[in-house]
Structures are given as structure tokens and as C-alpha cells.
Amino acid sequence: MRVQLAQQAQEILGKSDLVIITERVDDVALLIGQMVQMGVVEVLDRHIPRHWKQRGLSWGWTAVIWLGVCLSKGGGPGDDITIR
């Protein structure tokens, strides 16, 4: 994005245009990180035990990932996930 600078800013910086580069940050990673920091994985794993044949992700991790995706969708119009 290219922004035209004010006269005072042009004099200070010596440039007339300012180039701003933005980067999208996905909120799913932020939501999952916050839930991990809050200890949601451990709380869920404590209350929902693993089956003795279960391999891979625990129920806590499965729930945290699913919640992160569902919460990032927002449940607004046009979203493909409905939370009931």
C-alpha cells in the first residue's frame, strides 16, 4: 500500500511516499496458543481419559484445535460451520 505523506513528514523523512507492507496473521494459531497457555488441553485431558488403544492426539488437543477453527469462523453468514 502506498500512502502520500504530509508536508511535515516529507521534510523529516525526505520522501513523499511511504510504502506499508502488511502481513495477514491467522487467528486460529492465536486462539490455539491462548487456549494452550490457559491450560485447556490439560484440563480436558484430565477429565476425558484416553482409550487404551488410542494413538495420536489426545482428546484435549483434538478439542482445542476444533474450538480454534470454530471460533475463528465466527459463525457469521456464509460460514460452513454451524455451532449448536
ABEGO torsion letter per residue (X at the ends): XBBBBBAAAAAAAGBABBBBBBBBBBAAAAAAAAAAAAGAAAAAAAABBBBAABBEBBAAAAAAAAAAAAAAAGGBBGBABBBX
